[in-house]
Structure formats: C-alpha cells, structure tokens
C-alpha cells in the first residue's frame, strides 16, 4: 500500500490514520469539505495532499491530476450527533454518498474500499459484538450505516473492488468530537467544574485512535472482501473506572457527579467488541493502554485550549 484516499480526514480516526501513513511512507489524498474549519487539524507533510470536495459532490470530483491510489477509506458522514441521527433525509443522503464514494474509489484506481460503520448498526445487544451478531439498529444513523455497508459491498462487487466494512465502537483520542462523554468530561475537569454523569455502571470498550488507525491500515492491506470487522479493544471495564482515571490524570482531588444524569430509556449497559476475526485476518492487536492514550488526549486538549485563548 503506497497511496490512499480518505474522506472524513479531520476526526480522531482520520487524523490518526494520516499520521500512521506518514510514518509508513504512504502518500495520502485527504478529501476535505471546502472551507472546513477543522482542516487545520490535518497533519502538514509532503506525503499529504488536500482535495477540497463536499460529500455531496464525490460523484463529480475531477481526479485526472491524481495518480492511481491503492485503498479508499470512507470515514465521511454527515449528521452524526443529537437529533440529526434520526433525520431520515440526511441519513439517506449518507447512503448515497457512500455508494458514490465507492464509484470514486474505482475512478481513482483503488483496489480496495474500507468503509466505517458503527456499533449503532447492532442496536442493543447482550454480550460481545461479533461480525455475525444480528443487526437491529434503533435509530436512523445506525439504519443508514447498516444499509450503506450492504449497498456499498454490492457496488464494489460490480466495480471489481475489494470491500471491507468496519463497525467501530468507542474511539477516543486527539481531534475527537467535542460532544463525546470523554471530551466533555476532560473539558469540564480542566475548567475546574464537576462533570454531571450517570452512575457509570456501563461496561464499556474504549480504543485509542492510533490503534484504530493501525487496524484500518491492516484491513486496507489484509482485510477480506465482503467481511465485516468490529473495531475495539476487545475488553470492557465499568465506565466509572475510565472516568476516575481521567480525573486522576487531571486533578486527583476533583469531584465527579456520578448519578446526576439518569440513564436513558435505551441506554446500552454493555459494549464490547470481539476482535478475534480482525486479529486472525490481519494480526492486529491493540498496543496502547487507556492511561497512555488518555495522557496524550488530555495534552492535545490542553494545547487546543491554549490556541483558542491566544486567538
């Protein structure tokens, strides 16, 4: 793998993937939304080339000046949080964008298409999530991800591309959304506030973004056509333990508002990936423990905070 394409390059996984590619001497064509304020997060390097294009215009992108690429990573997705997850028109658009991304991958000479699905495709499940776990999504976001994965597989078969679909669990790391539980908790603790939390009894699987990027590279190289792979650490711990570890890294004396937020009606209480298929096919195993990954994440958030204060 010498040259890749990635949509959604400004998030936690996208930026981590680009950094891993730079380290491996892999050239990157990062498709970014025009005028994106997050584009500054994309690592600057001779290996990295920015291509401005909205997700809605992937089918019309002129690629005549771009040399043939090897793998297309489709991380781009609109309407991922809040009420937008149940905006069916927006979510249906995402399915179309994914299919058009597969077509773009073929036009760019790629051999493989790696798509980013979600744990939301499963709905609520008791036990570890496997590629064979029945999928019964409960919101439009999960439904669209499930449909996008299945339809893009058929599209890739028509186009002669190897198709790999991932179902990503909870990823944390630099450049993550500021709306996640992890980033919200860090931000409030750094600001001297007591974060309001649930009781934290949920058993949860967290994977550091750099490890997720390594998994993606391994799948781009070795993932098998038509397969679904769960992306996680493969281990679960009580959410309360993760939060206490975050607190201890910032201020061991800080308070935590456990129990101040009630569980939602559809609260998932157990989330853990079975990564045995991923490991068997690619050799991937997580390398970063939570303390190390969180130390780097907190350092990044402090750096972001200082930049905002200086602007």
PAZAPA-4460 file (N, C-alpha, C; in steps of 0.05 Angstrom, whole numbers, plus 32768, in hexadecimal, padded with zeros to 4 digits):
% residues 311
    n_x    n_y    n_z   ca_x   ca_y   ca_z    c_x    c_y    c_z   seq   type   mol
   8011   7FE8   8000   8000   8000   8000   8012   8019   8000     1      X     A
   8011   8027   7FEA   8023   803F   7FE7   8013   8059   7FE7     2      X     A
   7FF9   8058   7FE0   7FEA   8071   7FDD   7FCD   806C   7FE4     3      X     A
   7FC2   807D   7FF6   7FA6   8079   7FFE   7F96   8092   7FFA     4      X     A
   7F7C   808F   7FFC   7F69   80A5   7FFC   7F58   80A3   8015     5      X     A
   7F52   80B9   8021   7F41   80B9   8039   7F2D   80D0   8039     6      X     A
   7F13   80C9   803E   7F00   80DE   8043   7EFD   80E0   8062     7      X     A
   7EF2   80F6   806B   7EF0   80FA   8088   7F0C   80FA   8095     8      X     A
   7F1F   8109   808B   7F3A   8108   8095   7F40   8119   80AD     9      X     A
   7F2C   8127   80B8   7F32   813A   80CD   7F2A   8130   80E9    10      X     A
   7F1E   8118   80EB   7F16   810D   8105   7F2C   80FD   8112    11      X     A
   7F25   80F0   8128   7F39   80E1   8137   7F46   80CB   8127    12      X     A
   7F36   80BB   8119   7F41   80A5   810A   7F4F   80AF   80F1    13      X     A
   7F43   80C2   80E3   7F4F   80CD   80CA   7F6A   80D9   80CE    14      X     A
   7F6D   80EA   80E3   7F87   80F6   80E8   7F9C   80E2   80F1    15      X     A
   7F93   80CF   8101   7FA5   80BA   810A   7FAE   80A8   80F3    16      X     A
   7F9B   80A2   80E1   7FA3   8092   80C9   7FB7   80A1   80B8    17      X     A
   7FB4   80BB   80B5   7FC7   80CA   80A5   7FE2   80CA   80B2    18      X     A
   7FE3   80CD   80CC   7FFD   80CD   80DA   800B   80B2   80D7    19      X     A
   7FFB   809C   80D9   8007   8082   80D6   8011   807E   80BA    20      X     A
   8003   8088   80A6   800B   8086   808A   8025   8095   8085    21      X     A
   8027   80AD   8091   8040   80BD   808E   8058   80AD   8099    22      X     A
   8054   80A0   80B1   8069   8091   80BD   8071   8078   80AC    23      X     A
   805E   806E   809C   8062   8057   808C   8069   805E   806F    24      X     A
   806E   8078   806A   8075   8081   804F   805F   807B   803A    25      X     A
   8046   807E   8043   802E   807B   8032   8023   8096   802B    26      X     A
   801F   809B   8011   8014   80B4   8008   7FF6   80B5   800D    27      X     A
   7FEC   80CD   8014   7FD0   80D0   801C   7FC3   80E6   800C    28      X     A
   7FAB   80E0   8000   7F9A   80F4   7FF4   7F82   80F7   8006    29      X     A
   7F81   810D   8015   7F6C   8112   8029   7F56   8124   801D    30      X     A
   7F3E   8118   801A   7F28   8127   800F   7F19   8135   8026    31      X     A
   7F1A   8150   8025   7F10   8160   803B   7EFB   8173   8031    32      X     A
   7EE7   8179   8041   7ED2   818B   803A   7EDE   81A7   8035    33      X     A
   7ED5   81B5   801F   7EDF   81D0   801A   7EDB   81E2   8032    34      X     A
   7EEF   81F2   8039   7EED   8206   804F   7EE9   81F8   806B    35      X     A
   7EF1   81DF   806D   7EEE   81D2   8087   7F00   81DF   809C    36      X     A
   7EF5   81E6   80B3   7F05   81F2   80C8   7F17   81DD   80D5    37      X     A
   7F10   81C4   80D2   7F20   81AE   80DE   7F36   81A5   80CC    38      X     A
   7F38   81B0   80B4   7F4D   81A8   80A1   7F69   81AD   80AD    39      X     A
   7F6B   81C1   80BE   7F85   81C7   80CB   7F90   81B0   80DC    40      X     A
   7F7E   819D   80E3   7F87   8186   80F3   7F95   8171   80E2    41      X     A
   7F92   8172   80C8   7F9F   815E   80B7   7FBD   8163   80B8    42      X     A
   7FCD   814E   80BE   7FEA   8152   80C0   7FF5   815D   80A6    43      X     A
   8007   8171   80A9   8015   817C   8091   802E   816C   808C    44      X     A
   8030   8161   8074   8047   8151   806D   8047   814D   804F    45      X     A
   805F   8148   8044   8062   8145   8027   8052   812C   801D    46      X     A
   804C   811A   802F   803C   8102   8028   801E   8108   8025    47      X     A
   8015   811F   802F   7FF9   8125   8031   7FF0   813A   801D    48      X     A
   7FDB   8134   800E   7FD0   8146   7FFA   7FB2   814B   8000    49      X     A
   7FAA   8164   8003   7F8E   816A   8009   7F7F   816D   7FEF    50      X     A
   7F67   8161   7FEE   7F55   8162   7FD7   7F3A   816D   7FE2    51      X     A
   7F33   8185   7FDA   7F1A   8191   7FE4   7F02   8186   7FD4    52      X     A
   7EF0   817A   7FE2   7ED8   816F   7FD5   7EC3   8168   7FEB    53      X     A
   7EAB   8171   7FE7   7E96   816A   7FFA   7E8D   814D   7FF5    54      X     A
   7E83   8140   800A   7E79   8125   8006   7E64   8122   7FF0    55      X     A
   7E54   8137   7FEE   7E3F   8137   7FDA   7E49   8139   7FBD    56      X     A
   7E63   813E   7FBA   7E6E   8142   7F9F   7E84   812E   7F98    57      X     A
   7E85   8118   7FA7   7E99   8104   7FA2   7E97   80F8   7F86    58      X     A
   7E7E   80F5   7F7D   7E7A   80E9   7F62   7E84   80FA   7F4B    59      X     A
   7E88   8114   7F51   7E91   8127   7F3C   7EAE   8130   7F3F    60      X     A
   7EBC   8125   7F52   7ED7   812E   7F57   7EEA   8127   7F40    61      X     A
   7EF9   813B   7F36   7F0C   8136   7F21   7F26   812B   7F2D    62      X     A
   7F2D   8113   7F25   7F44   8106   7F30   7F5A   8102   7F1B    63      X     A
   7F58   8111   7F05   7F6B   810D   7EEF   7F88   8113   7EF7    64      X     A
   7F8C   8125   7F0B   7FA7   812C   7F13   7FB1   811C   7F2A    65      X     A
   7FA1   8109   7F34   7FA9   80F9   7F4B   7FB3   80DD   7F41    66      X     A
   7FCB   80D5   7F49   7FD5   80BB   7F41   7FC5   80A4   7F4C    67      X     A
   7FC6   808D   7F40   7FB6   8076   7F4A   7FBC   8070   7F68    68      X     A
   7FA7   806B   7F77   7FAA   8065   7F93   7FA4   8047   7F98    69      X     A
   7FAA   803E   7FB1   7FA7   8022   7FB8   7F8E   801C   7FC8    70      X     A
   7F89   802C   7FDD   7F72   8026   7FEF   7F63   8040   7FF4    71      X     A
   7F48   803E   7FF4   7F37   8055   7FFA   7F2A   8051   8015    72      X     A
   7F2F   8063   8028   7F23   8062   8042   7F0C   8076   8044    73      X     A
   7EF4   806D   8048   7EDD   807F   8049   7ED4   8082   8066    74      X     A
   7EDD   8098   8072   7ED5   809F   808E   7EC1   80B6   808E    75      X     A
   7EBE   80C4   8078   7EAC   80DB   8077   7E8F   80D3   807B    76      X     A
   7E81   80E2   808C   7E65   80DD   8092   7E59   80F7   809E    77      X     A
   7E42   80FF   8093   7E35   8117   809E   7E20   810F   80B3    78      X     A
   7E1A   8121   80C5   7E04   811D   80D8   7E09   8105   80EB    79      X     A
   7E1D   8108   80FC   7E25   80F1   810D   7E1D   80F4   812A    80      X     A
   7E13   810B   8132   7E0D   810F   814F   7DF1   811A   8152    81      X     A
   7DE6   8117   816B   7DCD   8123   8172   7DB5   811A   8161    82      X     A
   7DA3   812D   815E   7D8A   8127   814F   7D90   8121   8132    83      X     A
   7DA7   812A   8127   7DAD   8125   810B   7DB0   8107   8105    84      X     A
   7DB6   80F7   811A   7DB9   80DB   8116   7D9E   80CE   810C    85      X     A
   7D88   80DC   8112   7D6E   80D2   8109   7D62   80E3   80F3    86      X     A
   7D72   80F4   80E7   7D69   8103   80CF   7D6C   80F0   80B7    87      X     A
   7D56   80E3   80AF   7D58   80CE   809C   7D61   80D7   8080    88      X     A
   7D5A   80F0   8079   7D63   80FA   805F   7D82   80FD   805F    89      X     A
   7D8D   8109   8074   7DAA   810C   8076   7DB8   80F0   8076    90      X     A
   7DAD   80DE   8086   7DB9   80C4   8088   7DB7   80B5   806D    91      X     A
   7DA1   80B8   805F   7D9F   80AC   8044   7DB4   80B8   8031    92      X     A
   7DB9   80D2   8034   7DCE   80DE   8023   7DE9   80D1   8028    93      X     A
   7DEE   80CA   8041   7E07   80BD   8048   7E0B   80A3   803A    94      X     A
   7DF5   8094   8036   7DF7   807B   8028   7DFF   8080   800B    95      X     A
   7DF3   8094   7FFF   7DFA   809B   7FE3   7E17   80A4   7FE2    96      X     A
   7E20   80B4   7FF5   7E3C   80BD   7FF5   7E50   80A5   7FF6    97      X     A
   7E48   8091   8006   7E59   807A   8009   7E5B   806A   7FEF    98      X     A
   7E45   8067   7FE1   7E45   805A   7FC7   7E55   806A   7FB3    99      X     A
   7E52   8084   7FB4   7E62   8095   7FA1   7E80   8094   7FA8   100      X     A
   7E86   8091   7FC2   7EA2   808E   7FCA   7EAE   8074   7FBF   101      X     A
   7E9E   805F   7FBD   7EA8   8046   7FB1   7EAE   804B   7F93   102      X     A
   7E9C   805A   7F86   7EA1   8060   7F6A   7EBA   8071   7F66   103      X     A
   7EBE   8084   7F79   7ED6   8095   7F78   7EEF   8084   7F7C   104      X     A
   7EEE   8071   7F8F   7F04   805F   7F94   7F0D   8050   7F7B   105      X     A
   7EF9   8047   7F6B   7EFF   8039   7F52   7F0C   804D   7F3E   106      X     A
   7F01   8065   7F3D   7F0D   8079   7F2A   7F29   8081   7F31   107      X     A
   7F30   807E   7F4B   7F4A   8086   7F54   7F5E   806E   7F53   108      X     A
   7F55   8058   7F48   7F66   8041   7F44   7F6A   8030   7F5D   109      X     A
   7F5A   8033   7F71   7F5D   8024   7F8A   7F56   8006   7F86   110      X     A
   7F64   7FF6   7F96   7F5F   7FD9   7F96   7F4B   7FD2   7FAB   111      X     A
   7F49   7FE3   7FC1   7F39   7FDC   7FD8   7F2A   7FF5   7FE2   112      X     A
   7F12   7FF0   7FED   7F02   8004   7FFA   7EFD   7FFB   8017   113      X     A
   7F05   800C   802A   7F00   8007   8046   7EED   801B   8051   114      X     A
   7ED5   8012   805A   7EC1   8024   8064   7EBF   8023   8082   115      X     A
   7EB6   803A   808E   7EB4   803B   80AB   7E97   803A   80B3   116      X     A
   7E8F   8022   80BE   7E75   801F   80CA   7E76   8024   80E7   117      X     A
   7E62   801B   80F6   7E5F   8023   8112   7E52   800D   8123   118      X     A
   7E58   800E   813C   7E4A   7FFD   8150   7E2C   8002   814E   119      X     A
   7E24   801A   8145   7E07   8020   8144   7DF9   800E   8130   120      X     A
   7E07   8000   811F   7DFA   7FED   810D   7DEE   7FD6   811B   121      X     A
   7DF8   7FD0   8133   7DEE   7FB9   8142   7DD6   7FBF   8153   122      X     A
   7DD2   7FD7   815C   7DBE   7FDD   8170   7DC9   7FD4   818B   123      X     A
   7DB7   7FCC   819D   7DBF   7FC3   81B8   7DC3   7FA5   81B7   124      X     A
   7DDA   7F9D   81C1   7DE2   7F80   81C0   7DED   7F78   81DB   125      X     A
   7DE6   7F60   81E3   7DF3   7F54   81FB   7E0A   7F43   81F1   126      X     A
   7E22   7F48   81FC   7E39   7F39   81F4   7E4B   7F48   81E1   127      X     A
   7E62   7F3C   81DB   7E75   7F49   81C9   7E6B   7F4A   81AC   128      X     A
   7E72   7F60   819F   7E6A   7F64   8183   7E7D   7F55   8170   129      X     A
   7E72   7F45   815F   7E82   7F37   814A   7E77   7F3F   812F   130      X     A
   7E86   7F39   811A   7E7C   7F3E   80FF   7E62   7F2F   80F9   131      X     A
   7E5D   7F19   8108   7E45   7F08   8103   7E2E   7F10   8115   132      X     A
   7E32   7F23   8128   7E1C   7F2B   813A   7E06   7F37   8129   133      X     A
   7DED   7F2E   812D   7DD6   7F3A   811E   7DD5   7F58   8123   134      X     A
   7DCF   7F67   810D   7DCE   7F84   810E   7DB1   7F8E   810E   135      X     A
   7DA9   7F9B   8123   7D8E   7FA7   8125   7D91   7FC4   812E   136      X     A
   7D9A   7FD6   811D   7D9F   7FF2   8125   7D85   7FFF   812E   137      X     A
   7D88   8012   8141   7D71   801F   814D   7D6F   803C   8146   138      X     A
   7D81   8047   8137   7D7F   8063   812E   7D87   8065   8110   139      X     A
   7D80   807C   8105   7D85   8080   80E8   7DA3   807E   80E1   140      X     A
   7DB4   8087   80F3   7DD1   8086   80EF   7DDA   8069   80EB   141      X     A
   7DD2   8058   80FE   7DDA   803C   80FD   7DCE   802E   80E5   142      X     A
   7DB5   8035   80DF   7DA8   8029   80C8   7DB6   8030   80AE   143      X     A
   7DBE   804A   80AC   7DCC   8053   8094   7DE8   8047   8091   144      X     A
   7DF6   8044   80A8   7E10   8037   80A7   7E0E   801A   809E   145      X     A
   7DFA   800C   80A8   7DF6   7FF0   80A0   7DF0   7FEE   8083   146      X     A
   7DDE   7FFF   8079   7DD7   7FFF   805D   7DEF   8007   804B   147      X     A
   7DFE   801C   8054   7E15   8025   8045   7E2A   800F   8042   148      X     A
   7E2E   8000   8057   7E41   7FEA   8056   7E39   7FD4   8043   149      X     A
   7E1F   7FCD   8043   7E16   7FB8   8032   7E15   7FC1   8014   150      X     A
   7E0B   7FD9   8010   7E09   7FE3   7FF4   7E24   7FE8   7FE8   151      X     A
   7E37   7FF3   7FF8   7E51   7FF9   7FED   7E60   7FDF   7FE7   152      X     A
   7E5A   7FC9   7FF6   7E66   7FB0   7FEF   7E5E   7FA6   7FD3   153      X     A
   7E44   7FA8   7FCE   7E3A   7FA0   7FB3   7E45   7FB2   7F9E   154      X     A
   7E47   7FCD   7FA4   7E52   7FDF   7F90   7E6F   7FD9   7F8B   155      X     A
   7E7E   7FD2   7FA0   7E9B   7FCB   7F9C   7E9E   7FB2   7F8C   156      X     A
   7E8C   7F9F   7F90   7E8D   7F86   7F80   7E89   7F8C   7F63   157      X     A
   7E76   7F9E   7F5D   7E72   7FA6   7F41   7E8A   7FB4   7F35   158      X     A
   7E98   7FC3   7F46   7EAF   7FD2   7F3D   7ECA   7FC3   7F3E   159      X     A
   7EC9   7FAB   7F49   7EE1   7F9B   7F4B   7EF4   7FA3   7F62   160      X     A
   7EE8   7FAF   7F77   7EF8   7FB8   7F8E   7EF5   7FA5   7FA5   161      X     A
   7F0A   7FA1   7FB4   7F09   7F92   7FCE   7EFB   7FA4   7FE2   162      X     A
   7EE6   7F99   7FEF   7ED6   7FA9   8001   7ED9   7F9F   801E   163      X     A
   7EE0   7FB2   802F   7EE4   7FAC   804C   7ED2   7FC0   805B   164      X     A
   7EC2   7FB6   806E   7EB1   7FC7   807E   7EB9   7FC4   809B   165      X     A
   7EBB   7FDA   80A9   7EC2   7FDA   80C5   7EAB   7FE3   80D6   166      X     A
   7EA8   7FD8   80ED   7E94   7FE2   8100   7EA4   7FEC   8119   167      X     A
   7EA5   8006   811B   7EB7   8013   812E   7EA8   8017   8148   168      X     A
   7EB5   8010   815F   7EA9   8015   8179   7EB1   8030   8183   169      X     A
   7EBB   8033   819B   7EC1   804D   81A7   7EDF   8053   81A4   170      X     A
   7EE5   8067   8193   7F00   806F   818E   7F04   808A   819C   171      X     A
   7F1C   808E   81A8   7F23   80A7   81B5   7F3E   80AF   81AB   172      X     A
   7F45   80C9   81AD   7F5F   80D2   81A5   7F5F   80EE   819C   173      X     A
   7F76   80F9   8195   7F78   8114   818A   7F65   8117   8172   174      X     A
   7F5A   8130   816F   7F48   8137   8159   7F2D   812A   815A   175      X     A
   7F26   811F   8171   7F0B   8113   8174   7EF6   8129   8176   176      X     A
   7EDD   8122   8171   7EC7   8135   8173   7EC6   8140   8190   177      X     A
   7EBF   8159   8192   7EBD   8165   81AD   7EA2   815E   81BA   178      X     A
   7E93   814C   81AE   7E79   8145   81B9   7E79   812A   81C7   179      X     A
   7E8F   811C   81C7   7E90   8101   81D4   7E91   8104   81F2   180      X     A
   7E8B   80ED   8200   7E8D   80ED   821D   7EAA   80F2   8226   181      X     A
   7EBD   80E6   8218   7ED9   80E9   821F   7EE2   8106   821D   182      X     A
   7EDD   8113   8206   7EE7   812E   8202   7ED8   8142   8214   183      X     A
   7EBE   813D   8218   7EAF   814F   8229   7EB9   814D   8246   184      X     A
   7EBF   8135   824F   7EC9   8131   826B   7EE4   813E   826E   185      X     A
   7EF6   813A   825A   7F11   8147   825B   7F0E   8165   825C   186      X     A
   7EFE   8170   824B   7EFB   818D   8249   7EF1   8199   8263   187      X     A
   7EDD   818C   8270   7ED2   8196   8289   7EE7   8194   82A0   188      X     A
   7EF5   817E   82A0   7F09   817B   82B5   7F20   818F   82B2   189      X     A
   7F28   8194   8299   7F3D   81A8   8294   7F33   81C4   829C   190      X     A
   7F19   81C8   829A   7F0E   81E2   82A1   7F06   81E5   82BE   191      X     A
   7F0D   81D0   82CE   7F08   81D1   82EB   7EEB   81CB   82F2   192      X     A
   7EDB   81C0   82DF   7EBF   81BA   82E5   7EBD   819C   82ED   193      X     A
   7EA5   8196   82F9   7E9F   817A   82FF   7E8D   8170   82E9   194      X     A
   7E96   815D   82D9   7E85   8153   82C3   7E6D   8143   82CD   195      X     A
   7E56   8148   82C2   7E3E   8139   82C8   7E3F   811F   82B9   196      X     A
   7E3A   8108   82C6   7E3E   80EE   82BA   7E28   80DB   82C2   197      X     A
   7E25   80C5   82B3   7E14   80AF   82BC   7E23   80A1   82D3   198      X     A
   7E17   808B   82DD   7E25   807C   82F2   7E3F   806F   82E8   199      X     A
   7E41   806D   82CE   7E5A   8061   82C3   7E5C   8043   82C6   200      X     A
   7E45   8036   82C7   7E46   8019   82CB   7E49   800A   82B0   201      X     A
   7E46   8018   829A   7E48   800C   8280   7E64   7FFE   827C   202      X     A
   7E64   7FE7   8271   7E7D   7FD9   826A   7E84   7FE2   824E   203      X     A
   7E9C   7FEE   824A   7EA2   7FFB   8230   7EBD   7FF4   8225   204      X     A
   7EBE   7FF4   820B   7ED6   7FEE   81FC   7EE0   8008   81EF   205      X     A
   7EF9   8011   81F6   7F05   8028   81EA   7F1E   8021   81DC   206      X     A
   7F22   802D   81C4   7F3A   8028   81B5   7F46   8043   81AD   207      X     A
   7F61   8046   81B0   7F6F   805E   81AA   7F6F   8062   818B   208      X     A
   7F6D   807B   8183   7F6B   8081   8166   7F83   8076   8156   209      X     A
   7F9B   8077   8162   7FB3   806E   8153   7FB1   8050   814E   210      X     A
   7FA6   8041   8162   7FA2   8024   815E   7F8C   8020   8149   211      X     A
   7F77   8030   8149   7F62   802D   8134   7F6E   8032   8119   212      X     A
   7F80   8045   8116   7F8D   804B   80FD   7F9E   8033   80F4   213      X     A
   7FAC   8027   8106   7FBC   8010   8100   7FAA   7FF9   80F6   214      X     A
   7F93   7FF6   8103   7F80   7FE1   80FA   7F77   7FE7   80DD   215      X     A
   7F72   8000   80D8   7F68   8008   80BD   7F7E   8002   80A8   216      X     A
   7F96   8008   80AE   7FAC   8003   809B   7FAE   7FE5   8096   217      X     A
   7FAD   7FD5   80AC   7FAE   7FB8   80A9   7F98   7FAD   8098   218      X     A
   7F80   7FB9   809B   7F69   7FB0   808B   7F6C   7FB8   806E   219      X     A
   7F77   7FD0   8069   7F7C   7FD8   804E   7F8F   7FC5   8040   220      X     A
   7FA1   7FBA   804F   7FB5   7FA8   8043   7FAB   7F8B   8042   221      X     A
   7F9D   7F82   8058   7F97   7F66   805B   7F7A   7F5F   805F   222      X     A
   7F68   7F73   8062   7F4C   7F6D   8066   7F40   7F5D   804F   223      X     A
   7F2F   7F4A   8056   7F24   7F39   8041   7F0A   7F45   8035   224      X     A
   7F07   7F41   801B   7EF0   7F4C   800D   7ED5   7F42   8019   225      X     A
   7EC3   7F54   801D   7EA8   7F4D   8026   7EA5   7F49   8044   226      X     A
   7EBB   7F4C   8052   7EBA   7F47   806F   7EB5   7F61   807F   227      X     A
   7EA9   7F5D   8096   7EA5   7F73   80AA   7EB8   7F6E   80C1   228      X     A
   7EC4   7F83   80CA   7ED7   7F81   80E1   7ECF   7F95   80F7   229      X     A
   7ECE   7F8B   810F   7EC9   7F9D   8126   7EE3   7FAA   812F   230      X     A
   7EE2   7FC4   8134   7EFA   7FD3   813C   7EF7   7FDC   8158   231      X     A
   7F06   7FD0   816A   7F06   7FD7   8186   7F1F   7FCC   8193   232      X     A
   7F20   7FCE   81AE   7F37   7FC3   81BC   7F33   7FA5   81C2   233      X     A
   7F1A   7F9C   81C3   7F14   7F81   81CA   7F11   7F7C   81E7   234      X     A
   7F13   7F91   81F7   7F0F   7F8F   8214   7EFC   7FA5   821E   235      X     A
   7EED   7F9F   8233   7EDA   7FB2   823E   7EDF   7FB6   825C   236      X     A
   7EDC   7FCF   8265   7EDE   7FD6   8281   7EC7   7FE8   8288   237      X     A
   7EC1   7FEB   82A2   7EAC   7FFE   82AA   7EB3   801A   82A1   238      X     A
   7EA0   8029   8297   7EA5   8044   828E   7EB0   8055   82A4   239      X     A
   7EA6   804F   82BC   7EAF   805F   82D4   7ECE   805D   82D7   240      X     A
   7EDA   8046   82D1   7EF7   8043   82D4   7F05   8055   82C0   241      X     A
   7EFC   8056   82A7   7F08   8067   8293   7F07   8084   829C   242      X     A
   7EEF   808C   82A5   7EEC   80A8   82AD   7EFE   80B0   82C5   243      X     A
   7F00   809E   82D8   7F11   80A3   82EF   7F2E   80A5   82E6   244      X     A
   7F36   8095   82D2   7F52   8096   82C8   7F57   80B1   82BA   245      X     A
   7F43   80BB   82AB   7F45   80D5   829E   7F48   80EA   82B4   246      X     A
   7F37   80E9   82C8   7F39   80FD   82DE   7F54   80FC   82EC   247      X     A
   7F5F   80E4   82F1   7F78   80E2   82FF   7F8F   80ED   82EE   248      X     A
   7F8D   80EC   82D4   7FA2   80F7   82C2   7FA1   8116   82C2   249      X     A
   7F8A   8121   82C8   7F87   813F   82C7   7F89   814B   82E2   250      X     A
   7F7A   8140   82F5   7F7A   814B   8311   7F6E   8135   8323   251      X     A
   7F7F   8126   8331   7F74   8110   8342   7F60   8119   8357   252      X     A
   7F60   8133   835E   7F4E   813E   8373   7F34   8147   8367   253      X     A
   7F31   8147   834D   7F19   8152   8340   7F00   8141   8346   254      X     A
   7EE9   814D   8348   7ED0   813F   834C   7EC5   8134   8332   255      X     A
   7EB5   811F   8335   7EA7   8113   831E   7E8A   8110   8324   256      X     A
   7E78   8118   8313   7E5C   8118   8318   7E4E   80FE   8310   257      X     A
   7E58   80E8   831A   7E4B   80CE   8313   7E2E   80CD   831D   258      X     A
   7E1C   80C4   830B   7E00   80C1   8312   7DEF   80DA   830E   259      X     A
   7DFC   80F0   8305   7DEC   8108   8300   7DDC   8107   82E6   260      X     A
   7DE4   80F6   82D4   7DD5   80F3   82BB   7DC9   80D7   82BB   261      X     A
   7DAE   80D5   82B8   7DA1   80BB   82B7   7DA8   80AC   829D   262      X     A
   7DA7   8092   829E   7DAB   8082   8286   7D93   8088   8273   263      X     A
   7D99   8088   8259   7D85   808B   8245   7D74   8072   8242   264      X     A
   7D5D   8075   8236   7D4B   805E   8232   7D58   8048   8222   265      X     A
   7D6A   804F   8210   7D77   803C   81FE   7D95   8039   8205   266      X     A
   7D9C   803E   821E   7DB8   803D   8226   7DC4   8022   8221   267      X     A
   7DDA   8021   8213   7DEA   8009   8210   7DFB   8005   8229   268      X     A
   7DF9   7FEE   8235   7E08   7FE9   824E   7E20   7FD8   824B   269      X     A
   7E23   7FCC   8233   7E3B   7FBC   822E   7E43   7FBF   8211   270      X     A
   7E5C   7FC6   820D   7E66   7FCA   81F2   7E83   7FC0   81F0   271      X     A
   7E87   7FAB   81E1   7EA2   7FA0   81DE   7EA4   7F92   81C3   272      X     A
   7EBA   7F96   81B5   7EBF   7F8A   819B   7ECD   7F6F   819E   273      X     A
   7EC5   7F5C   818E   7ED4   7F44   818A   7EE6   7F49   8172   274      X     A
   7F00   7F4C   8177   7F12   7F53   8161   7F22   7F3B   8157   275      X     A
   7F19   7F23   815E   7F28   7F0B   8156   7F2A   7F08   8137   276      X     A
   7F14   7F0F   8129   7F15   7F0E   810C   7F29   7F22   8100   277      X     A
   7F29   7F3A   810C   7F3C   7F4E   8103   7F59   7F45   8108   278      X     A
   7F5E   7F3A   811F   7F79   7F31   8126   7F81   7F19   8114   279      X     A
   7F6E   7F07   810F   7F75   7EEF   80FF   7F7C   7EF7   80E2   280      X     A
   7F6D   7F0A   80D7   7F71   7F11   80BB   7F88   7F24   80B6   281      X     A
   7F8E   7F35   80CA   7FA2   7F4B   80C6   7FB9   7F4A   80DA   282      X     A
   7FB7   7F3C   80F0   7FCB   7F3C   8104   7FC9   7F54   8118   283      X     A
   7FB4   7F64   8114   7FB2   7F7C   8125   7FAC   7F75   8142   284      X     A
   7FBA   7F82   8155   7FB4   7F82   8171   7FB8   7F9E   817C   285      X     A
   7FA7   7FA8   818E   7FAB   7FC3   8199   7FC6   7FC5   81A8   286      X     A
   7FD2   7FDC   81A6   7FEC   7FE0   81B3   7FEC   7FF5   81C9   287      X     A
   7FD8   8006   81C9   7FD8   801D   81DB   7FC5   801A   81F2   288      X     A
   7FCF   801A   820B   7FBD   8018   8222   7FAF   8033   8226   289      X     A
   7F99   8032   8235   7F87   8049   8238   7F96   8061   8244   290      X     A
   7FA7   805C   8258   7FB5   8071   8265   7FC8   8080   8251   291      X     A
   7FD6   8071   8241   7FE8   807E   822E   7FD9   808E   8219   292      X     A
   7FC4   8081   820E   7FB4   808F   81FA   7FA6   80A8   8205   293      X     A
   7F9C   80A6   821E   7F8E   80BC   822A   7FA2   80D3   8231   294      X     A
   7FBA   80CC   8239   7FCE   80E1   823E   7FD3   80F1   8225   295      X     A
   7FD6   80E4   820E   7FDA   80F2   81F5   7FC1   8102   81ED   296      X     A
   7FAA   80F7   81F2   7F91   8106   81EB   7F8E   811F   81FC   297      X     A
   7F93   811D   8216   7F91   8135   8227   7FA6   814A   821F   298      X     A
   7FBE   8141   8218   7FD2   8154   820F   7FC9   8163   81F6   299      X     A
   7FBC   8154   81E3   7FB2   8161   81CB   7F9C   8175   81D1   300      X     A
   7F8A   816D   81E3   7F75   8180   81EA   7F7F   8199   81F8   301      X     A
   7F94   8196   8209   7FA0   81AE   8215   7FAC   81C0   8200   302      X     A
   7FB9   81B4   81EC   7FC5   81C3   81D6   7FB0   81D2   81C6   303      X     A
   7F99   81C4   81C1   7F83   81D1   81B3   7F78   81E8   81C3   304      X     A
   7F76   81E5   81DD   7F6C   81FA   81EE   7F7E   8212   81ED   305      X     A
   7F98   820E   81EE   7FAB   8224   81ED   7FA9   8233   81D3   306      X     A
   7FA5   8224   81BD   7FA3   8231   81A3   7F8A   8243   81A1   307      X     A
   7F74   8239   81AD   7F5B   8248   81AC   7F5E   8262   81BD   308      X     A
   7F6C   825F   81D4   7F70   8277   81E5   7F81   828C   81D7   309      X     A
   7F95   8283   81C7   7FA7   8295   81B9   7F9A   82A2   81A1   310      X     A
   7F85   8295   8197   7F77   82A1   8180   7F62   82B4   8189   311      X     A
***
